[in-house]
Amino acid sequence: QVTLVESGGGLVQTGGSLNLSCVGSGGFLSDYDMAWFRQAPGKEREFVAAINDGGSNTYYPDSAKGRFTISRDNTKNTIHLQMNSLRPEDTAVYYCAAHRAIIWTYARPNGYDWWGQGTQVTVSS
């Protein structure tokens, strides 16, 4: 069972950037497909980005394309989410998640078995 810890959140102005990190322990993240989700108060958990275990494929919703980049460094057991051109509507708690199975529904929260505790991202207008 892998444990995930996110970091890198904070307060940033509109148009600014943040780089979130998710470090794994108790397992090798290279064995897992990984993703970032976010959840704002009163809203459902929302897909932000995903990357397969080898790092060859990435997936984004339209709201993140061109602004967010997911990457992984398996030598450091870490995944990153580089977020640029941030907007107030990006304000949320951001979670990383891990999946390890044959069938992967990358955009659905119930497709992941392990979750971090989250890191708060606040974008001021």
C-alpha positions in Angstrom: 0.0 0.0 0.0 1.4 3.3 -1.0 1.2 6.5 1.0 1.0 9.8 -0.8 1.9 13.3 0.5 1.3 16.4 -1.4 3.1 19.8 -1.1 3.5 23.0 -2.9 0.2 24.6 -2.5 -0.3 28.2 -1.3 -1.7 31.6 -2.1 -1.0 33.1 -5.5 -2.4 36.0 -7.6 -4.3 35.5 -10.8 -1.9 34.7 -13.6 0.7 33.2 -11.3 2.2 29.8 -11.1 2.6 26.9 -8.6 4.3 23.6 -8.8 2.7 20.9 -6.7 4.6 17.7 -5.7 3.3 14.3 -4.6 5.8 12.0 -2.9 5.1 8.3 -2.5 6.3 6.0 0.3 5.7 2.4 1.0 5.7 1.5 -2.7 7.2 2.5 -6.0 5.2 5.1 -7.9 6.5 3.6 -11.1 4.1 0.8 -10.5 1.1 3.2 -10.5 -0.8 5.3 -12.9 -1.1 8.7 -11.2 -3.4 11.7 -11.3 -4.3 15.0 -9.7 -7.8 15.9 -8.7 -9.2 19.0 -7.0 -12.2 19.8 -4.9 -13.6 23.2 -4.1 -16.0 23.8 -1.2 -19.5 22.5 -2.1 -18.3 20.9 -5.3 -17.5 17.4 -6.5 -14.0 16.2 -6.9 -12.8 17.2 -10.3 -10.2 15.6 -12.6 -7.2 17.8 -13.3 -4.4 15.7 -14.9 -3.3 12.1 -15.2 -0.1 10.2 -16.3 0.4 6.6 -17.0 3.0 4.5 -15.0 5.7 4.8 -17.7 5.1 8.5 -18.2 4.5 8.2 -21.9 0.8 9.3 -21.8 -0.8 12.3 -20.2 -4.4 13.4 -20.0 -6.1 16.7 -19.2 -9.6 18.2 -19.1 -10.2 21.2 -21.3 -9.9 23.5 -18.3 -6.3 22.4 -17.8 -5.0 22.0 -21.3 -2.2 24.5 -22.1 -1.9 25.7 -18.5 -1.1 22.6 -16.4 1.5 19.9 -16.9 1.8 16.7 -15.1 5.1 14.9 -14.9 6.8 12.2 -12.9 10.2 11.4 -11.7 10.2 7.7 -10.8 13.8 8.0 -9.5 12.5 10.3 -6.8 9.1 8.5 -6.4 7.5 11.9 -7.1 4.9 13.3 -9.5 4.5 17.0 -10.1 1.8 19.3 -11.3 3.1 22.6 -12.8 0.3 25.1 -12.9 0.6 28.3 -14.9 -1.8 31.2 -15.7 -3.8 30.4 -12.6 -7.3 31.7 -12.2 -9.6 32.2 -9.2 -11.7 29.3 -10.3 -8.6 27.1 -9.8 -8.9 27.6 -6.1 -9.4 24.2 -4.4 -7.7 21.5 -2.4 -5.6 19.5 -4.8 -5.1 15.7 -4.3 -2.8 13.2 -5.9 -4.1 9.7 -6.5 -2.7 6.3 -7.5 -4.1 3.5 -9.5 -2.8 0.0 -10.0 -5.0 -2.3 -12.1 -5.5 -3.3 -15.7 -8.6 -1.1 -16.4 -7.9 2.6 -15.8 -10.7 5.2 -15.9 -8.3 8.1 -15.5 -10.8 10.9 -15.1 -13.0 9.3 -12.5 -12.2 9.6 -8.8 -13.5 6.0 -8.1 -10.8 4.7 -10.5 -8.1 5.3 -7.9 -7.3 3.3 -4.8 -4.9 5.6 -2.9 -5.1 9.3 -2.1 -3.1 11.9 -0.4 -4.4 14.3 2.2 -4.4 17.3 -0.2 -2.8 20.7 -0.5 -4.7 24.0 -0.6 -4.3 26.2 -3.6 -5.9 29.7 -3.4 -5.8 32.1 -6.4 -6.7 35.7 -5.5 -8.3 38.0 -8.1 
